[in-house]
Amino acid sequence: MDMLRGVAICLVVMYHCTVYMYEKYPDAFAGLKYASELVGPLRMPVLFFLSGMLLAGSIKKGPKRYALGKINNLVYPFVVWTLVLYLLYEVREIALGLPSEIELFTALVYDPWHHLWFLHYLSVYYILGYFLFKAGFVVAALVAVSLYAVGYPTGHGYFTALFMFFVAGAFANRSSNLARWIDAHEAQVVCAGLLVIALCMTGVIVGLLPMAKHNLTYCIVAAAGLPILISLTKRAEHCRIAPALAYLGRNSLVLYMVHVPVGIAIPLLIERTEWNPVLVYPAYLAVVFTACLGVVWLRQRSKSVDLMFSAEQLYPRRHKDKLARPAEPDV
């Protein structure tokens, strides 16, 4: 599933970069922003589904290692990057006179800034998931759906919708070899998924179904698209680009954390020039991805850089044991 994670994280990076350019050049990037929003169901629902698939393996390590793992690899980088971004915005305020947008206490405690909500949500999901996974599929599904039914009308649709995908991933990985099952029923799964998506979109076009971020229609489309994406990535495993996407997937945490400050900074520089923003956009994406991959390279060679993403280095013995085992995605 590393390749699918790589596809999803690339879509996230490209979407955020498009939004940052749209904020500076709304007329030039309105169409591209709209196109990016159309593939929204292929981004965060997929990432949370894949994160849920790691739940069973984490629970098997025992409660102590489970808790430490989530503190080291979710809570710790959340705190570190909140502080990093707070300092960067303070520097921006001094250098450019632009007001800082981060309230440090609220960002750390209950209102994470910008993209850091991902780690915040995952931390909560892994707490809930630990108990719900042991309670079984029926209980977990009822709790997840009930939370969504209550949460969406009250303004918590984002949190509760993505939790359903997290729970779905957890039990899909436990109950069977998902990829193998999809291989065995590929034609039926793909046709059913396409039919559901077509019916939903037809309903939206004729005005019978509402379509908004993380409403029921959105969730159904995302759920129907998941097995199709898994099937497509399985078929693409032998393509030349497959190893690169899998590499990005294994380092998704670094890409997710780093692309935002780099992506925000570059448009501030571009708007001070007379360059055509549309023509510069491909180079902008290339610089953002290059910066992210540079940090990945540094993380593999520097303890200091690694400490920006995980607290495992603070426990040398545990870190050594981790290196002896096959690598797993960060989130």
KOLZA-318936 format. One record per residue: x, y, z of N, C-alpha, C, CB in turn. Coordinates in steps of 0.02 Angstrom, whole numbers, plus 50000, padded with zeros to 5 digits. Glycine has a CB too. Example, Ala and Ser with C-alpha at 12.3 -4.5 7.8 and 13.67 -1.06 7.14 Angstrom:
BEGIN
506604971650390506154977550390506604983550390505654977650452506424988850354506844994750357506455000250394507044997050286
//
This chain:
BEGIN
500404993950000500005000050000500435006450000499545000050060501085005650001501525011550001501425015849939502255009450006501315012449883501225016149820500585020349822501205011249760500045017449848499415021149854499495027049902498855016549878499855026049956499995031550002500405036949967500385028950065500875034849925501265039749887500835043849840501805036149848500355040649806499905044249762499495049349802499425039349725499235047249860498815051649901499215057549927498515047749959499825056449951500215062049978500425066849922500845059350016500545064249862500695068749806500095073249790500885064649743499495070349793498885074249780498795079649834498265069649778498965077949897498915082849951499395088649939499065079550019500015087049923500515092249911500305096749853501215089149898500085093749799499885097549740499275101849754499745092949681498805099249793498215103149811498395109249852497715098749849498805108249904498995113949946499385119149906499415111550006499835116949863500215121649822499755125649776500755117949781499255122249749498765125649706498385130949746498285120649674498185129249807497825133949849498245139949866497595130449914498885138849881499335144449898499425149249839500025141849922499465146449779499515150749719498845154149705499735146549658498295150649717497635153549707497515159549753497085148249719497785159149814497705164749861498045171049835497985162849929498585170249797498945175949770498685177949700499695174449766498475172949662498245174149593497585170549581498785171849541497035172949610496405169249606496145168249535495875172949645496225173049492495975172349423496365166949385496015179049386497015166949394497435162249356497355155049378498155164349362497185153949442497195147249469496505144749491497665146949528495975148349473495305146249493495125139449463494785151449471495275138449399495115132149366495505126349395495245132649293496145127349406496565122049433496365120249505497305124049431496165125349543495925124049611495285119949610495815130749648494835121649564494205117849559494355110549540493745121149506494815109549492494995102749472495305098949530495485102949412495705102349571496015099049629495495096949680496535103649661494975101049687494445099449735494025093549712493995105449747493985092349647493605086749621493905080049642493565087149546494565079849651494885073549671494985073349747495565072749636494625077649784494665077649856494565070849888494165082449884494075066749865493975060149895494565055449888493365056949865495055057149845495635052849835496215054949880495855053049763496115059949923496675062349963496615059950036496705070049961496305063950078496305062450149495925056050167496005068150187495345054550137495035048050153495495042050141494395047150113495885042450087496355037050072496905036650124496665038050002497185042350143497715042450193497475039750261497995049450202496865041550280496615039050345496425031650340496005043150366496175029450284496045022350274496695018350281495725021050205497225020650249497875017250252498175017550322498365020250202498075023050357498315023550426497945018650471498225030750453497295017850458496915012950496497155005850485496175013350478497415004450426497674997750412498284995950454497844997150339498605000950484499184999750527498974998350599499655005650525498334999050615498104998550685498224991550714497375000250690498034986450677498084979550703498804977850721497814974550653499274979550676499984978050689500234981850750500394979750629500004987950759500214991950816499954988950881499984999150809499334986650882499034983750942499394977350963498294982350932499624973450914499974967150928500614968250967500124963450864500884974350965501514975751001501414976451076501824982050973500794976651099500654977451170500484984551187501254975051210500124985651242499884992351259500434997451271499454992051320500984995351304501525000051318501865002451254502034996851365502054997851211502384999651149501895003351103502654993451114501265001551106500755005051067500735012351086500055001751076500675013651151500635020551175501265024451160500495020651250501845021451173502475024851160502565026351086503055020651186502365021551045502425022650973502025028550948502215016350936501415029250974501005034850953501245041450982500275033650973501495041351043501775047451072502395049551034501955046351147502835044851018503455046350983503355048650911503905040350985502865045650877502805046750805502195050850784502785040250770501765052650832501195056950816501185063150860500545053050823501145062050926501095067750972501735071950970500965065351045502315068550973502955072150974503055076450912503525067050979502985073750850503075078150791502535083650787503075074050727501945082250813501425087450814501655093350855500765084550842501935092050914502175097450958502775100950926502375094651027503255097050900503855099950870503675104550812504335094350846503235102250767503085106150707502615112050722502775101750654502235111550775501845117350797502325122850819501355115450854502835120950857503335125850879503735128550820503815122650930503925124250774504305126450715503905131550675504485120350670503285129950661502875134550622502725141050660502215131150602502645140550724502545146650764503145151250758502425144750839503745148450763504355152450757504425155350686504975148250773504255151450636504305153950567503825159750556504145148250517503235159350584502755164750576502955170950616502055162450597503285169950672503545175750709504095179150669503815173450778504525175250637505055178050594504735181650534505535172550570504215178750505503885181850448503585188550469503335177250420503305188850529503005195150552503535200550560502655194050619504125198650585504665203450593504955205650525505225200450637505045200750480505375202250417504925205550366505655195950387504285203350363503845205750310503265210050336503565199950272503195210350401502655214350429501975211050425502625220850396501965204550406501325200950402501165197950470501355195350348500545198750494500385196350561500425188750568499685198550580500665186450625500685179350638499985176550645501095177850700499875170550619499205167650619499125162250672499035164750551499635161050713499625155350759499585157750831500245150950748499065155450866499035156150939499325149850968498295157450964499905150250999500285144351017499895139651063500925146351050499595142251116499255137951164498675134251132498995142151224498255137851096497675134551064497895129651011497205139751034498435131350974498685126850922498945120350952499235130250882499235120651011499495114651044498955110451077500015116551094498435113851102497965110351145497335107951108497755114951202497005112351070496355110151042496215112750972495805112251087496605117250946496475119950879497115119850838496185127150884497315114050813497945113450777497965117950716498075106250756498555120650701498625125350646498695121750580499225129950658498325124150531498385122050461498385114450454499025124950430498915111650425498935104550408499075100050468499445103350356499255102950526499425098750583498815095250613499765102950637498225097050591497625093550613497675086050597496995096550581498045084350545498115077250525498405073050582498565076650462498945075350612499245071750668498795072050730499935074550684498475077750739498015078550795497445073450790497735085750797497135073050732496595068150722496845061050731496285069050653497415059450700497675052650705497815050650777498315051950664498065055350817498195053750887497555051750923498525059850922497025055550910496375053950941496105047350913495865059650930496165046450848495905040350817496245034050845496005040650740496895034450855497255028650881497065027150954498005029650876496875032350991496625031151059495955027551056496555037751099495485030251016494835027151009494895020250976494375031650968495315019850925495385013650888495635007950930495835014750830496065009350978496335004051021495775000251055496815007051074495275003751080494735000551117494194997851069494415005551166494045001551017493524999350971493744993250931493345004950923494384992750915494624986950877494534980550918495374987950859494654981150983494564975251027493834973751038494924976451093493404978851031492684977651041492374974050982492334984251052492704974150925492454970650867492154975250814491934965750888492054972450755491844976350697491154979650708491824972050635490674975850733489994978450739489984984550785489514973050766490294983950843490304989450891490674995450861490634987350957491264994150831491664999550802491285003150746492324996850775490954999350703490575002350648489995006450674490314996950600489645003850724489075007550753489315014150784488715003250805489865013850821490135019850853490345024950800490735018050899490715022650749490955027250697490385030450659491405023450648489885026550640489315029250602488905033950646488885023650574488815032050710488435036150756488775042850768488325032550823489435042650775489805048950784489725053450723490555047450795489725050450664489635054450603488925057350600489775050250540488435053150617487735055350614487615061250661487265049650632487955061250718487885066750766488365072450748488025064250837488965070750727489485075750717489405080050655490135072350713489165077150600489115081050539488625086950545488905076650481488025085850571487565091550578487795096750628486875089050598488225094850674488455099550726489125102750710488495096050793489365101950649489985105250628490615101250640490045111550664490545094650653491135090450663491175084950610491115087350733490935086550550490935081650496491625079550475490565084350438492095084250475492775082650454493075077150497493225089050457493035078150563493315073450611492965066650607493265076250682492305066650606491935060350610491935056550544491225061650632491935060150487491945056750422492605053050413491845061850365493145056250427493805053150418493905047450468494365058350426493585047950526493635042450574493305036150546493295044350641492765036750508492465030950477492955027550429491825032950439493335031350392493825028350346494395025050385494105033650298494585028150440495105025150483494875018350509495275029850541494265018050535493985011750561493915006650505493295012950595493695008850446493625004250389494295001250371493325007950329494815005250371495485002650356495724997650407495975008350351495574999050471495794994550524495484987550516495604997450592494844987250502494514980750497494604977550429493774981450512494704981550377494844978650311495504974750314494874984050257495984977350351496634974150356496604968050402497164979050381496154968050451496114962550498495724956650470495794964850563495184958150435494724952850415494984948650357494064955750398495394951550315495644947850256496234951550226495084947050204496544948150179497054951450139496684955550086497554946250105496614961950100496184966150059496394966249986496174973250087497044967249975497284967749905497164961149868498034969449904497264955549902497154949049869496414947949854497424943349913495984950049901495264949249889495044953549830494864951249953495304959649826495124963949770495384960949705495414970949780495974957949706496234954649646495764949149622496924951649660495494945349670495054939649653494374941949627494964935149713494174947949646493514950449626493574957149590493044951049688494114957949553494284964549526493734967449482494924964149487493484963449435492994966049387492354968249424492814960649335492114964049470491504965849506491604972049549491284959949550492184972449583492314978049628492374984649589492964976849667492734984549534492824990549494492164992749463493354989449439491784988049436491144989849405490664992549457490834983749370490634989349515490194991749568490394998749592490194986849628491044999749600491285006349621491125011749571492035006149633491245010249507491095015149455490355016649450491355012749387489945011449460489215012349458488975016849514488865005549461489245015649575489055019749632489265027049622489375017049697489875028049598490115034849585489695038249532490855034749564489535034549478489135037349424488435039249449489075032349366488125035049489487455036549515487475042649561487175030449553487985043049604488045048749649488145055249610488625047749698488595055049562488735061149524488135063249481489355060249480487765058249456487155059949418486655063249464486855053549386486585060549524486135063549573486335070649590486125059449636486995071849594487235078649609487075083349551487995078549623487195081049490487105085249430486365087249422487355081549367485905082449433485195083949423484885087149485484815077649406485275087949537485035091449597484685087149648484575096749576484725080549641484395076149689484825074949752484225069549656485485075349744485935074049800486375080149812486375067849786486465082049875486935087549890487645084849890486765090849958488115089049872488825087149872489225092549907489085085949799489505090849963489925095550001490465091450035489515099650054490985094850056491555091350085491335087250146492105096350105491445080650141491315075950195490575075050212491685077950256490125077150166489425075250177489345067950156488935079950139488735065350161488635058150149488805056250077487915056150164488605060450029488765059049958489515058749948488455064349913489875063449976490605063749971490905057349999490895069850008490675055150057490945049050089490805042850048490645048250160490205042550018490035036649977490485036449915489295036849956490595042149884491035042349825491745040349844491045049549794491985042849901492665041049923492715033649938492855045049986492215030849971492215023649987492185019349924491625021950033491785021549875491735017749812492385018149773491165020449770492745023749780493365024549743493955020849772493535031749739493925019149836494495015949869494695009349836494335014749941494235004549828494444998249796494684999049724493884993249797494405004149689494645005449621495365007849623494185010849587495525012349670496215014749676496685009149695496245020349729496475004849740496894999149760497034994649700496564995149817496514993349661496594989249602497074992449552495914987949569497004998949541497435002449493498165002449516497195009649484498275003449581498965003449605499274996549602498995006149678498864991349613499114984549605499334983249533498584979449626498944985649486499114984749415499734988749395498524986749371499854994249431500414998749412501054997049449500225005949426501064991549486501654989849526502284988849485501524983749566502204987049422502784985749379502964991749335502664979649336502614997249344502785003249306503425006349334502205008349307503755010249293504385013249314504305018049372504715016849256503725021249375503615026249427503415023149494503085031149404503255016649494503005013449554503495013849613502855006149540504145012349604504605012849661504655019849690505295010549641504625024849646504655031849669504045033549711504715036649610503455031549689502845032849727502845029149794502225030949686503095022949793503135019149856503615022449904503345011949842504165025149878504645028749920504325034849952505265030849879503945038549913503595044449940503085042249992503235048249883502765036649981502285034050029502605032250096501925028150001503195029250093503545027350155503785033450193504135022650139503875038850158504115045050190503575050450190504745047650154502955048250193502395052850188502385058050244501745049050187502605056250304502595061050359503045067050344502825057650424503635065750316504095071250300503785075750247504775068450276503515072750194503215076750142502635080950170502965072350084502235077850213501655081350239501865087250283501225076550280502375086350324502585091750369502955097350332503035088850423503385095550285503845100350256503525104450199504455096850229503065101450162502825104950102502455111350117502375100350062502145111850176501745117750191502175124050200501325116550253502675124050245503065130150252503435132050187503575129450307503685127150151504015128650087503505131150036504375122350059502925127850034502405129749986502125136649999501865124849987502085138750062501835145350078502345150750062501635145750152502985149250074503505154250066503625156249993504155151750096503615151349948503795152749878503315157749844503805146249839502655157049851502215162149820502335169249846501495160349831502555169849908502725176549934503295179649894502915176150009503765175349872504325177749831504105179049759504895172749833503685174549733503475175249663503085181649651503045169149642502645183549700502235189449690502645195849690501705189749744503265195549711503705201349710504075202049643504205201049767503945197349598504255197449532503725198749479504625190749518503935199049417503465199849361503385193349322503705205449314503565187849352503515181349319502775179449310503885175949359502645175849256501985173149244501865167349293501895170749170501385167949339501305162749390501115155949362500795164949440500735155849308500535149449278501135145849249500005150649223501585149649217502185146549188502675144349243502525151349140502675147949298503125146249353502875140349394503225152349399502225138949390501915133949434502255127049431501185133049414502425124349372502775117849371503445118049408502895115549300503815123549400504445124249436504325124849511504835130349410503795128249529503605128949600503485122049631502975133249606503095117849597502975111049622503635107149627502485107249576504055107849577504695104249577505125106349636505085105449511505145112749652505535115249708505255112449774505545122949710504595112449781504285109949842504455102549852503525110949840504365098549800504525091349807505265090249819504295087549744505685094249786506405093549796506595095149868506785098049748506305100349895506435102249965506225096650012506075108749983505645093750000505395088250042505865082150038504685086250021506065080449978506515074649969507205076049999506585072949894507415082449997508035084250029508015083050104508205091450015507445084650134507365083450206507335075950221506725086950233507015072150176507025064850184507735062250184506615061450127508135064650137508845062550132509215064350195509175065850070509105070450220509445072650281509215068550342509315080050294508575066950344508315063050401508655056250406507555062150394508805053350349509125046750349509855047050369509065043650280510135053050373510845053850387510995058050449511185056850328510495061350476510605065950532510125064550589510535073250508510385063350648509965062250706509565068550723510385060150766509875074350713509525080550729508915081550685510005086450720508975080050621508405080650576507885075450592508625080050502508105069350606507625064050624507225065950686508005057450636507525069550732507175071550793506625076550780507675074450843506585079250720506035083750703505405079750686506225088150644505485073250674504915069150652504755063350698505055066650584505205061550742505095055850786505535056450847505225049250749505275053950904505665053950966506025047350976505205055351025506015042950925506325036450933507075036950949506235032350869507405042150923508125043050936508265044451010508395048750893507765046551046507855047751118507885041251158507285052151144507705035751124507735029151156508175024651113507015025951164508835025151121509305021751076509175014351067510005022651100509005010851122508905003651116508295002051074508835000451186507755005751087507145004651048507255006550975506565008651078507635011850964507765013950896508185008750859508135020750895508655005750893509075000550862508644994550844509644998450909508174992650888507724987050873507284988650813507294985450934507074995050809506654997050753507024996550687506405004150763507664998450687508054998050627508164990850604508725001350637508144986250652508244979150635507634976150603508434975250698507054979450609506434976850580506304980350513505834977950628505894977350470505714980550407505384987350419505254976050365505544992050377505274998850385504524999050373505625003750337504185003350412503465004350403503355011850390503055001950467502795013450358502635020550348502575024150414501995021450307502695030750414502675034650475501975034950505502935041550463501465035750462500785036350486500315032250443500565043750487
//
